[in-house]
């Protein structure tokens, strides 16, 4: 199984003369802001995914959330009309457990600072979850859980200070909620990092391990990363050279896409997941004043269209076939 690695960040939205669901074999979809928002489905998401599946595109649901098991996430998806099994869900907890498996022998004790989803992923890889530093864990792995308290953080810090490998599932500083932004795993992980002076390995987006885990589990040969966040979903795709679709159903506004730095520029842009079902003609060459024009039109971007909001430094690019000269690297074996 090959994961593509681009030699440099994209300079433009790409073009594709066929529907993306036909051009790519697997969509690696973020969840919150793409398929659902909180407990509610994004309008039209289930229908778009069903039509993409009918066109031959498989779906995998890739999340930085390490607190829940794939089965629990699949059940939520089924509840909003999206057909999914636990095998279709890839979490940062699984990617973190892979990092451990690449560095530790089977059966090694691992101190888990997190919830049931993280403990399950650690067990799946053949490790023995523990909760205290006196068990002499070979590693500490930390993921978000709403009930993490000082005693468990202290045990993790003591183990890392004694020489245990330190891995975090993701470094998201905040979590969105109905009440506002709350501390995320990245903020909680600073407790152990600050106390020990040790920086952790990070598994989740935008770091490459979660993408590698997704490719390994799906067998994708030409995947399309789909997300709503430039700094996680799209940047993760750029880092590994995968093409990406930015949807505007989550946190990113059209103007954010216009002003995205090179390492966060999507290949395609759509209002929602219906963009999987349409061709994406190459963007026209920018002209004088095009940035201002784009900014005024961006709020009316039609579903499935390429970016009408390209900054003047962006130029048209090749169609959706993998560009010549792109290197490939093999995803790690499971």
C-alpha positions, 0 to 999 in steps of 0.5 A, a space after each residue: 500500500 502506497 501513501 503519496 508524498 509530494 515534493 512541495 506544497 500545492 500552489 493552487 486548487 487542482 482541477 478534476 474533469 470527472 467527479 471526485 468519487 470516480 477519481 479517488 478510491 477512498 475518501 478519508 473523512 473528518 467527522 465533526 464539521 464534515 459529517 456531523 456537528 455535535 449530535 446533528 448530521 450536516 445537511 445532505 451529508 448522508 445522501 452525498 456519501 451514499 451517492 459517492 459509495 454508489 460511484 465506487 468511492 469507499 469512505 473511512 472516517 478519520 478522527 483526532 478524537 481518542 476518547 471513544 471506540 470505533 464501534 461507538 463512533 460507527 453507532 453514532 454515524 448509523 444514527 444519522 443515516 450514514 452506513 458505517 462499521 467499526 472497521 470504517 473508523 480510524 482514530 488517533 488512539 489507533 495511530 498512537 498505538 501504532 507508534 507504540 508498536 513500532 517502538 516497543 515489544 508486544 506485551 509491554 506495559 503502557 500507562 494510559 492517560 485517557 479514556 476507554 477508546 485509548 485503552 482499547 486501542 492499546 490492547 488491540 496492539 497487544 500491550 498491557 494497559 496500566 494506570 500507575 508508574 510503579 508498574 514500570 511502564 515502557 511508555 505513557 500514551 495520553 489522549 483526551 477524556 473528560 474525566 482525566 484528573 490530577 492523580 492520573 496526570 501525576 502518574 504519567 509524569 512520574 513514568 515519563 520522568 523515569 524514562 518511559 516513552 511519551 506519546 500523545 494521540 493529538 495536540 489539539 489545544 481546544 475542543 469546540 463545545 456549545 459553551 465555547 472552546 474548552 481545553 483539548 488534549 494538547 493543552 492537557 498534555 502540556 502538564 506532563 511535558 512541562 513537569 518532565 521537560 520531555 516533548 511527546 511524539 504526536 500521532 494525530 492530524 496534522 502529523 503523518 501517523 494518523 494518515 499512515 494508519 488510515 491508508 494501512 487500514 483501508 488499503 487506499 491507493 489514491 485517497 482523498 482527504 476531506 475536512 473542514 479545518 485547514 490547520 489539521 485536515 488540510 495540513 495533514 494532507 499537504 504533509 503527506 502529499 495527498 489531495 484534499 477537499 475542504 468543505 465549508 460546513 465546519 469552522 473554515 470560512 471562504 476567506 480563510 481558504 483564500 488566505 491559507 498559507 502554502 502548507 494549508 491549501 486544499 486541492 479542491 473546495 466545496 460548500 459541502 460533501 456534494 463536492 464529491 459528486 461533481 467535476 472540479 474544472 481547473 481554476 482560471 488564471 488570476 487577473 489584476 484585482 482578482 483577490 478582491 473579486 474573489 473575496 466578494 464572491 467567496 460567500 456564494 461559492 456553489 457546491 462542488 465548484 473549484 475555489 472562486 476565491 484564489 489569492 493572486 499568487 495561486 495559479 491553475 494546476 494539473 488535473 486530478 491524476 497523480 502528477 508525474 514524478 511524485 514519490 511514494 512511500 510504503 505505509 507500515 505493515 499492520 
